[in-house]
Amino acid sequence: ANEMLNIPNAFGHTVRYAMKANSHRSILQIFDRIGLHIDASSYYEVQRALAAGISPEKIMLTSQQVLSAETVKELVCKGVIYCSVSLNQLKICASVQTELKTPLSVRINPGLGSGHNNRTNTAGVSASFGIWHEYLPEVLAVAESYGLKIERVHTHVGSGSDWKVWQKAAALTLDIVRKMPDVKIVNLGGGYKIDRIDPSRSINLHEVFSVIKNDFEKFSKETGRSLYLEVEPGTYLSANSCMLLTKVNDIVNTGKNGYTFIKVDASMTELLRPMIYGAKHPIRLLGKENETRQDYVVVGCCCESGDIFTVKEGDPELIDTVKLPITETGDCIAIMGAGAYGISMSAKNYNSRPVCAEVMIRSDGSVIEISRRQKLEEIWEREVSLY
């Protein structure tokens, strides 16, 4: 977080934590204390952040969810920033904000996207996020018709994106802002690549934002406008802050030409990323680091053929192996890099599995349980019986 707070910038910047990466109130409170603001992706996330004690003025909502005018007014009156991602949303928001005389924020699709796979690409012709850049005249017309100014533009091209593509998209964003004379704040989103397997492939923030800083300074010289920068890291801040600790329940194989499978007591109910993204996570067998290694496939305990932790990178349809020391039932395995889009995006309660406990190790070495394990009966207590 401190690295993000100190990135090169031309005229000041704000870091908004993309709370969907890990929405636990303890994490929100830690980031709030060190000066981060919040990027919320739903009305419910806004309410969760408020419940954690985050000031509404620090929260910006950018959501695919279309809210009623009454709900938008409720949030804006509290001080929450509402960023419209479609013309329909913009019209609803403008009808509210014309009464309040507050400036508008819009998310624009700059026409270029990049993610670590197609499922994490959030811009370009294949993405529904943001108002397509060719509709900028309509955007400006809506603002003018309600007598409002658009003072913030937001773009986001994808998660784990190629930083060169991200820089190009940032330049496209500035080209769009040239046509929007009232814009004061440019939010370039997040998606800063963290490679959990090979850290050398992660983004170099200083290198990338030095280029962005130069672009903002050049824009200022050409237009006389000094733009304030916002960024929205999520994975970058939380991915490597957590591991999923699990126990080996069973070991089976499919013959001499097949695979040896380690069955653990965790599953897609705690970590879904491998199953849906083909995401690879470092896997460690605890206490046997220096012993002879062999290839294993590590699988979860759900009755689901896709519940696999060692998938082929980028292709969840294919299984892969990981070299681990000779493993026995009862051994403990740590699946690393589970802090972002882990429990927050898992298939909770599938196979009627209770949500796991969460434990935080503080900087002074103390340990605190920040989420208790869900009781089994809590899974069905909100269900209504027919008989």
Buried (B, 14 or more C-beta within 10 A) or exposed (E): BEEBEEBBBBBEBBBBBBBBBBBBBBBBEBBBEEEBBBBBBBBEBBEBBBEBEBBBEBBBBBBEEEBEEEBBBBBBEEEBBBBBBBBEBBBBBBBBBBEEEBBBBBBBBBBBBBBBBEEBBBBBEEBEBBBBBEBBEBBBEBBEEBEBBBBBBBBBBBBBBBBEBBBBBBBBBBEBBEEBEBBBBBBBBBBBBBBBEEEEEBBEBEEBBBBBBEBBBEBBEEEEBEBBBBBBBBBBBBBBBBBBBBEBEEBEEEEEEEBBBBBBBBBBBBBBBBBBBBBBBBBBBEEBEEEEBEEBBBBBBBEBEBBBBBBBBEEBEEBBBBEBBEBEEEBBBBBBBBBBBBBBBBBBBBBEBBBBEBEBEEEEEEEEEEBEEBEEEEBEEEEEEEE
